[in-house]
């Protein structure tokens, strides 16, 4: 893979002070984009909930619903 510096050469850019600073009122030169920019994605964990927590949540919801129904039936008798 070849690498080229995407930043403009300060010696050839207009509007730059010595050292590469931009004087007040000037627009800085634009950056170019590179497809290699950014961190490499080496680990991509799965997204979403695991089956275990979903089963536990469903079980608790089911138990609470059965308990409420049982309480409602018991109150009416």
N, C-alpha and C positions, 0 to 999 in steps of 0.2 A: 504494500500500500504506500503510495507516495503522499507526502505531506507538503502543502504549500501554505505559507503564512497568509491568512485572509486580510490582515490589517493593511491599510494603505501605507506606502513609504512616506515618512514624514518629510524627507528631503524634497519630494516631488509634489507634496500636497500644498495647495494654496490656503492661506488664512491661518497657518499654524505658527506659533512662536517657537523660538529655539527651545529644544527639549520636548516638543510635541504638545505643548499647552495650547488652548484655544483662547484667543483674546475675547473680552466681553463684546457681545453683539454679533459674533461670528457663529455660524452653524458648524458643528463638528462634522468631519467626514463620516459617511455611512459605513457600517460594517458589512462585510459580505457574509454570506451564509455558507456553511460547509455541511455536507451530509455526515461527516464524522464527528460533528460537534456534539458535546454532551457526554454523559457517562454511558459506558457500555452496559447493556442490560444483561447481566449474567444470571440473575435469579428472579424468576417471576412466580411468586406464590399464588395459589388459587384464590379467587375472590369468592365471597359469600360465606354462608354458614356451613358448618360441618353437620353431618347427620346426627351425631350424638346430642349436641345441645338442642337441636330442633325436636328430637324425640322426647327429651326431658321436658321441654317447654310444653309440647303437645300433651304429655302425660299429666302435668300439673294443671293445665287448663281443663282437661277432661275430668280430673278428680274434683276440681272446684265446681264444674258444671253439674256433675252427678251429686255432689253434696248439696248444692243449692236446690236442685230438683227434689232431692230427698227431704230437705228441710221444708220446702213448700208443700209437699204432699203430706208430711207429718203435721204441719200446722193446720191443714184443712180437715184432718180426721179427728 
